[in-house]
Amino acid sequence: MNVMEYLDASESTYEIKRHRPVFTAQQMAQQEHVHGMNVAKPVIVKGDGVYYMCVLPACCMIDFDALKSVLEVNEIYLVDEKELANLFPGCQVGAEPPFGSLYGLPTIMDDRLKADEYIVFQDGNHDEAIKLKLSEYLRIECPRIYAFSRHL
């Protein structure tokens, strides 16, 4: 099931936006003419042997000490591209949508995204984005929400 099928099955209203291929969340923010705080950037980490999808604004980065603390893990690291390809079949590497539940991963959302009315994210491809109300994202995904980022 791809992300649009997942959203349709959840009876969500969303907007699909096409743009030239981009390879970073900040590039997508520029291409879509939205603030980096509105772009939901998924970052996949592995903590004490468990994969987590961390969703944070494009203009932020993970504070690994804070993330270790909220997840209560001893060791945590970013997964590599080979692991990403295995975890997200059907997605282009680096274009994963922010729905860990769709791939069997727990989703952790940074609290900085809570202030946004909507989020924009890649749908598994580098040339498409989806705009979705944050309230819809929270309803569908039910992420755990913590403070674990810092602004770039």
C-alpha atoms as a printed R data frame, in Angstrom:
    type eleno elety resid chain resno       x      y       z
1   ATOM     1    CA   MET     A     1   0.000  0.000   0.000
2   ATOM     2    CA   ASN     A     2   1.410  3.402  -0.910
3   ATOM     3    CA   VAL     A     3   0.860  6.540   1.122
4   ATOM     4    CA   MET     A     4  -1.992  7.875  -1.037
5   ATOM     5    CA   GLU     A     5  -3.858  4.559  -0.731
6   ATOM     6    CA   TYR     A     6  -3.220  4.722   3.011
7   ATOM     7    CA   LEU     A     7  -4.613  8.270   3.215
8   ATOM     8    CA   ASP     A     8  -7.609  7.316   1.071
9   ATOM     9    CA   ALA     A     9  -8.332  4.304   3.300
10  ATOM    10    CA   SER     A    10  -8.197  6.679   6.278
11  ATOM    11    CA   GLU     A    11 -10.720  8.958   4.557
12  ATOM    12    CA   SER     A    12  -8.309 11.901   4.588
13  ATOM    13    CA   THR     A    13  -8.375 14.998   2.462
14  ATOM    14    CA   TYR     A    14  -4.991 15.897   1.028
15  ATOM    15    CA   GLU     A    15  -3.406 17.750  -1.843
16  ATOM    16    CA   ILE     A    16  -0.832 16.270  -4.230
17  ATOM    17    CA   LYS     A    17   1.816 18.643  -5.508
18  ATOM    18    CA   ARG     A    18   4.277 17.870  -8.295
19  ATOM    19    CA   HIS     A    19   7.658 19.574  -8.534
20  ATOM    20    CA   ARG     A    20  11.076 19.033 -10.020
21  ATOM    21    CA   PRO     A    21  12.995 16.260  -8.246
22  ATOM    22    CA   VAL     A    22  14.456 17.367  -4.916
23  ATOM    23    CA   PHE     A    23  16.661 15.417  -2.551
24  ATOM    24    CA   THR     A    24  16.451 17.275   0.750
25  ATOM    25    CA   ALA     A    25  13.538 18.462   2.851
26  ATOM    26    CA   GLN     A    26  14.814 22.041   2.677
27  ATOM    27    CA   GLN     A    27  14.881 21.863  -1.138
28  ATOM    28    CA   MET     A    28  11.299 20.643  -1.056
29  ATOM    29    CA   ALA     A    29  10.307 23.576   1.168
30  ATOM    30    CA   GLN     A    30  11.812 25.951  -1.387
31  ATOM    31    CA   GLN     A    31  10.214 24.155  -4.327
32  ATOM    32    CA   GLU     A    32   6.783 24.143  -2.655
33  ATOM    33    CA   HIS     A    33   7.148 27.735  -1.357
34  ATOM    34    CA   VAL     A    34   6.477 26.751   2.240
35  ATOM    35    CA   HIS     A    35   8.403 27.415   5.428
36  ATOM    36    CA   GLY     A    36  10.770 24.649   6.551
37  ATOM    37    CA   MET     A    37   8.719 24.338   9.737
38  ATOM    38    CA   ASN     A    38   5.834 23.013   7.607
39  ATOM    39    CA   VAL     A    39   7.858 20.276   5.920
40  ATOM    40    CA   ALA     A    40   7.716 17.006   7.838
41  ATOM    41    CA   LYS     A    41  11.112 15.365   7.427
42  ATOM    42    CA   PRO     A    42  11.286 11.682   8.376
43  ATOM    43    CA   VAL     A    43  14.639 10.541   9.743
44  ATOM    44    CA   ILE     A    44  15.134  6.861  10.486
45  ATOM    45    CA   VAL     A    45  17.230  5.864  13.460
46  ATOM    46    CA   LYS     A    46  18.003  2.619  15.217
47  ATOM    47    CA   GLY     A    47  18.115  2.675  18.995
48  ATOM    48    CA   ASP     A    48  19.127 -0.413  20.983
49  ATOM    49    CA   GLY     A    49  18.194 -2.593  18.017
50  ATOM    50    CA   VAL     A    50  14.792 -0.996  17.287
51  ATOM    51    CA   TYR     A    51  14.063  1.153  14.221
52  ATOM    52    CA   TYR     A    52  12.200  4.433  14.788
53  ATOM    53    CA   MET     A    53  10.818  6.968  12.363
54  ATOM    54    CA   CYS     A    54  11.529 10.434  13.727
55  ATOM    55    CA   VAL     A    55   9.486 13.199  12.097
56  ATOM    56    CA   LEU     A    56  10.745 16.752  12.480
57  ATOM    57    CA   PRO     A    57  10.660 20.061  10.615
58  ATOM    58    CA   ALA     A    58  12.937 20.373   7.586
59  ATOM    59    CA   CYS     A    59  14.811 23.290   9.156
60  ATOM    60    CA   CYS     A    60  15.713 21.282  12.269
61  ATOM    61    CA   MET     A    61  18.081 18.472  13.131
62  ATOM    62    CA   ILE     A    62  17.902 15.716  15.712
63  ATOM    63    CA   ASP     A    63  19.432 16.377  19.109
64  ATOM    64    CA   PHE     A    64  20.665 12.830  19.689
65  ATOM    65    CA   ASP     A    65  21.151 13.289  23.437
66  ATOM    66    CA   ALA     A    66  17.523 14.412  23.782
67  ATOM    67    CA   LEU     A    67  16.302 11.584  21.535
68  ATOM    68    CA   LYS     A    68  18.239  8.971  23.520
69  ATOM    69    CA   SER     A    69  16.666 10.319  26.673
70  ATOM    70    CA   VAL     A    70  13.047 10.314  25.436
71  ATOM    71    CA   LEU     A    71  13.398  6.866  23.850
72  ATOM    72    CA   GLU     A    72  15.288  5.579  26.895
73  ATOM    73    CA   VAL     A    73  17.973  3.905  24.785
74  ATOM    74    CA   ASN     A    74  21.715  3.616  25.350
75  ATOM    75    CA   GLU     A    75  22.859  3.685  21.737
76  ATOM    76    CA   ILE     A    76  21.275  5.357  18.719
77  ATOM    77    CA   TYR     A    77  22.406  6.011  15.167
78  ATOM    78    CA   LEU     A    78  21.099  7.031  11.739
79  ATOM    79    CA   VAL     A    79  20.388  4.118   9.434
80  ATOM    80    CA   ASP     A    80  22.220  3.923   6.119
81  ATOM    81    CA   GLU     A    81  20.749  3.946   2.612
82  ATOM    82    CA   LYS     A    82  20.859  0.156   2.279
83  ATOM    83    CA   GLU     A    83  18.750 -0.215   5.440
84  ATOM    84    CA   LEU     A    84  16.354  2.484   4.176
85  ATOM    85    CA   ALA     A    85  15.847  0.625   0.908
86  ATOM    86    CA   ASN     A    86  14.988 -2.551   2.826
87  ATOM    87    CA   LEU     A    87  12.656 -0.787   5.277
88  ATOM    88    CA   PHE     A    88  10.720  1.190   2.655
89  ATOM    89    CA   PRO     A    89   9.993 -0.983  -0.379
90  ATOM    90    CA   GLY     A    90   8.412  0.983  -3.199
91  ATOM    91    CA   CYS     A    91   9.931  4.285  -2.015
92  ATOM    92    CA   GLN     A    92  12.865  6.105  -3.492
93  ATOM    93    CA   VAL     A    93  15.629  6.329  -0.884
94  ATOM    94    CA   GLY     A    94  15.355  9.646   0.909
95  ATOM    95    CA   ALA     A    95  11.707 10.225  -0.103
96  ATOM    96    CA   GLU     A    96  10.007  8.194   2.607
97  ATOM    97    CA   PRO     A    97   6.621  9.485   3.811
98  ATOM    98    CA   PRO     A    98   6.287 10.273   7.552
99  ATOM    99    CA   PHE     A    99   4.063  7.284   8.324
100 ATOM   100    CA   GLY     A   100   6.128  4.747  10.238
101 ATOM   101    CA   SER     A   101   3.001  2.701  10.943
102 ATOM   102    CA   LEU     A   102   2.664  2.015   7.216
103 ATOM   103    CA   TYR     A   103   6.045  0.242   7.418
104 ATOM   104    CA   GLY     A   104   5.816 -1.323  10.878
105 ATOM   105    CA   LEU     A   105   7.889  1.361  12.620
106 ATOM   106    CA   PRO     A   106   6.991  3.424  15.687
107 ATOM   107    CA   THR     A   107   6.669  7.103  14.787
108 ATOM   108    CA   ILE     A   108   8.129  9.805  16.997
109 ATOM   109    CA   MET     A   109   7.151 13.388  16.114
110 ATOM   110    CA   ASP     A   110   9.053 16.440  17.275
111 ATOM   111    CA   ASP     A   111   6.875 18.847  19.225
112 ATOM   112    CA   ARG     A   112   7.963 21.759  16.998
113 ATOM   113    CA   LEU     A   113   5.575 20.471  14.314
114 ATOM   114    CA   LYS     A   114   2.569 20.869  16.635
115 ATOM   115    CA   ALA     A   115   2.381 24.594  15.924
116 ATOM   116    CA   ASP     A   116   1.679 24.044  12.225
117 ATOM   117    CA   GLU     A   117  -1.759 23.976  10.634
118 ATOM   118    CA   TYR     A   118  -0.540 21.651   7.893
119 ATOM   119    CA   ILE     A   119   2.483 19.608   6.904
120 ATOM   120    CA   VAL     A   120   4.031 18.900   3.522
121 ATOM   121    CA   PHE     A   121   5.974 15.704   2.890
122 ATOM   122    CA   GLN     A   122   7.271 13.463   0.128
123 ATOM   123    CA   ASP     A   123   5.066 10.581  -0.923
124 ATOM   124    CA   GLY     A   124   7.826  8.088  -1.655
125 ATOM   125    CA   ASN     A   125   9.085  9.914  -4.741
126 ATOM   126    CA   HIS     A   126  11.449 12.829  -5.149
127 ATOM   127    CA   ASP     A   127   9.096 14.737  -7.463
128 ATOM   128    CA   GLU     A   128   5.811 14.651  -5.544
129 ATOM   129    CA   ALA     A   129   4.680 16.130  -2.269
130 ATOM   130    CA   ILE     A   130   1.522 15.816  -0.222
131 ATOM   131    CA   LYS     A   131  -0.023 18.618   1.785
132 ATOM   132    CA   LEU     A   132  -2.091 17.379   4.743
133 ATOM   133    CA   LYS     A   133  -3.661 19.094   7.737
134 ATOM   134    CA   LEU     A   134  -1.641 18.376  10.851
135 ATOM   135    CA   SER     A   135  -4.819 17.346  12.661
136 ATOM   136    CA   GLU     A   136  -5.357 14.667  10.003
137 ATOM   137    CA   TYR     A   137  -1.764 13.453  10.317
138 ATOM   138    CA   LEU     A   138  -2.128 13.173  14.096
139 ATOM   139    CA   ARG     A   139  -5.439 11.322  13.739
140 ATOM   140    CA   ILE     A   140  -4.072  8.811  11.249
141 ATOM   141    CA   GLU     A   141  -0.553  8.237  12.552
142 ATOM   142    CA   CYS     A   142  -0.946  8.826  16.325
143 ATOM   143    CA   PRO     A   143   2.773  9.552  16.765
144 ATOM   144    CA   ARG     A   144   4.390  9.876  20.155
145 ATOM   145    CA   ILE     A   145   5.321 13.538  20.530
146 ATOM   146    CA   TYR     A   146   8.536 14.660  22.208
147 ATOM   147    CA   ALA     A   147  11.042 17.512  22.059
148 ATOM   148    CA   PHE     A   148  14.138 16.122  20.326
149 ATOM   149    CA   SER     A   149  15.289 18.648  17.716
150 ATOM   150    CA   ARG     A   150  17.161 21.881  17.416
151 ATOM   151    CA   HIS     A   151  16.934 24.520  14.729
152 ATOM   152    CA   LEU     A   152  19.667 24.486  12.079
